[in-house]
Amino acid sequence: MGEMTNLENLTKEIIKFRQQRGWTKGKAIACKNMAIALLLEAAEFLEVFGWTKDNGPPENRREDLQDELIDVLYWVLIIAHDLNINIEKAFRRKMKKNKKKYPVKKK
């Protein structure tokens, strides 16, 4: 067996964090609720960009931007764990589909 990926290490840390707080109490959180939590965190990430004069993130909210993006990652990893989805394999499979769907246009 090879070395654990960084994503696996992060997932283990998240699972430990959740278990230490008793947030599962012997049963997994409903998938629907986790999906809602993911979307709420994504909305909070988007909110950081609110009322900006250009399309970039406001420099004075950089830490907020990072925090919200990590909250999104937290839910992606916990959902993948609970649904037994291998993120790396799923990513590779999806990228193959994307390459076919969106080929590089030659000039």
N, C-alpha and C positions, 0 to 999 in steps of 0.2 A: 504494500500500500504506500502511495506517495505522500509527500508533504501536504498538510492541510492548506487550502487556499486562504487568502485573506478574508474572503467572504464567509468561509466556514468558521474562521476564528471570530469574526464579528457576530455571526449567528449564534455561536456558543455563548458569547458574552451576553447577547440579548436574551437568550433562553434562561441563563442563570439569573439575570436581572429580574425577569418576569417571575421566575420560580421563587426567588428570595422574597418577593412581595406578595406571594400567594395569589397572583392575578389569574391563575388558572383554576385553582381549587379542585384539582382532579379532573376537570373537563376543559376542553379547548374552547376558546371564545368562538362564537358563531362566525362563520365565514362572512356573512352579510355585514356583521358589525365591524369586522376587520377591514372590509372593503370601504365601509363608510369612514372609518378612522383614517385610512389611506387618502381618501379624497379630501377629507377635512384638512389634513396636513398639507396636501398639495395646494389647497386653497390658501392656507396660511403662508406658504411659499410665494404664491402669486401676490398675496396682499403686500408683501415687501416692496413690490414694484409699483404699487398704487400711487397715483398722483405724482409720478415722475415726469419731468419735462421732456425726456428722451426715452429711448427704448432700453437703456442700460440700467443696471441696478444702482441704487443710490449708495455712494461710498460710505456714508455715515450709518448705513444699515447692513454693512457687510457681515457682521457677526450674526445678526438676525437671519440673514439670507442663509448662512451656513447652518445655523441651528434648525431652520425649517426644512432645509434639504436633507439633513440627517434624520429628522423625524420621518420624512417620506421613506428614506432608506430603511429605517427601523421597521416600518410596516411592510415594506416589500420583502425584507428578509424573514420576518416572523410569519407572514402569510405563506411564503415559499416553503418554509420549514414545516408549518402545520399541514400544508397540502402535499408535502413530499415532492416538491418541485426542485430539481437540480438547476440552480440559476445558470451556472456556466453552460451546461448542456442545452438548456432552453434558449439561452442567448445565442449560442452557435447555430442552432436550428433556425431561429428567427432571422438571424443575419443572412443565412443562405436564401431564405425566402425573400428578404428585402433586396438582395443583390439581383435576384431574378425579376422582381417587380419594378425595381428602379435601377436599370442598367446605366453604366457610365456612357454618356453620349460622346462619341468621337467627333471632333471638329474637322 
